[in-house]
Amino acid sequence: MVIMNKEIKTLYRCLIGVDLDSFKPMVDFDEFEVIKHTKCGFWIHGYGKKRFVLNSGNRRFAFPTKEEAEVNYIYRTHKRLKYLKQEVDSVDGIIKSKIFKDLMKKHELIDGVF
C-alpha cells in the first residue's frame, strides 16, 4: 500500500521492553518524527541520524500506525528466530565434528567445561 499522506508526522517501530518495576515484558514503541515526505517514503530522525523509510514493503523500518508496527515486530521476531535456529544448528554441527573434538584433545579441554 502506497501512502501519500502529508499529515503523517510520526512513524512507529514496535519492540518488546521490560517493565523495570515488575520485570515483565511489555509492548513498547519507538516514535520517529517525520522530517520530510517524498513520493517513495519518509525521511525521519532515528536513533541520532537521518534515515529514509519506504512507503511500502515488508522490510520497512517504521510504520504510520502502531498496529502495522506490531505486525512487523511479529514478522521480525519469527525471522530472527529462524536465523538463530540456523546458527545453533551450525554451531552444534561444528561441536560434533571430528576436527573440533581433535582440537579439544590437543588443548586438553574437557567437553562441556570451559
CORJO-V284980 format. One record per pair of residues at least 4 apart in sequence whose C-alpha atoms are under 8 Angstrom apart, sorted by the first residue. I is the first residue (numbers start at 1). J is the second residue. If there is no record, write none. Layout:
# CORJO-V284980
I_J / I_J
This chain:
# CORJO-V284980
1_55 / 1_56 / 2_55 / 2_56 / 3_41 / 3_55 / 3_56 / 4_39 / 6_37 / 8_34 / 8_64 / 9_33 / 9_34 / 9_35 / 10_31 / 10_32 / 10_33 / 10_34 / 10_64 / 11_31 / 11_32 / 11_33 / 11_34 / 11_62 / 11_63 / 11_64 / 11_65 / 12_29 / 12_30 / 12_31 / 12_32 / 12_62 / 12_63 / 12_64 / 12_65 / 12_66 / 12_69 / 13_29 / 13_30 / 13_31 / 13_61 / 13_62 / 13_63 / 13_66 / 13_69 / 13_70 / 13_73 / 14_27 / 14_28 / 14_29 / 14_30 / 14_66 / 14_69 / 14_70 / 14_72 / 14_73 / 15_27 / 15_28 / 15_29 / 15_30 / 15_70 / 15_73 / 16_25 / 16_26 / 16_27 / 16_28 / 17_25 / 17_26 / 17_27 / 17_28 / 18_23 / 18_24 / 18_25 / 18_26 / 19_23 / 19_24 / 19_25 / 19_26 / 20_24 / 29_66 / 32_44 / 32_45 / 32_46 / 32_62 / 33_44 / 33_45 / 33_46 / 34_42 / 34_43 / 34_44 / 34_45 / 35_42 / 35_43 / 35_44 / 35_45 / 36_42 / 36_43 / 36_44 / 37_41 / 37_42 / 37_43 / 38_42 / 40_54 / 40_55 / 41_52 / 41_53 / 41_54 / 41_55 / 41_56 / 42_52 / 42_53 / 42_54 / 42_55 / 43_50 / 43_51 / 43_52 / 43_53 / 44_50 / 44_51 / 44_52 / 44_53 / 45_49 / 45_50 / 45_51 / 46_50 / 46_51 / 53_60 / 53_61 / 53_62 / 54_60 / 55_60 / 56_60 / 58_72 / 62_69 / 63_68 / 63_69 / 64_68 / 64_69 / 65_69 / 66_70 / 67_71 / 68_72 / 69_73 / 70_74 / 71_75 / 72_76 / 73_77 / 74_78 / 75_79 / 76_80 / 77_81 / 78_82 / 79_83 / 80_84 / 81_85 / 82_86 / 83_87 / 84_88 / 85_89 / 86_90 / 87_91 / 88_92 / 89_93 / 90_94 / 91_95 / 92_96 / 93_97 / 94_100 / 95_100 / 95_101 / 96_100 / 96_101 / 97_101 / 98_102 / 99_103 / 100_104 / 101_105 / 102_106 / 103_107 / 104_108 / 104_109 / 104_110 / 104_111 / 105_109 / 105_110 / 109_113 / 109_114 / 110_114
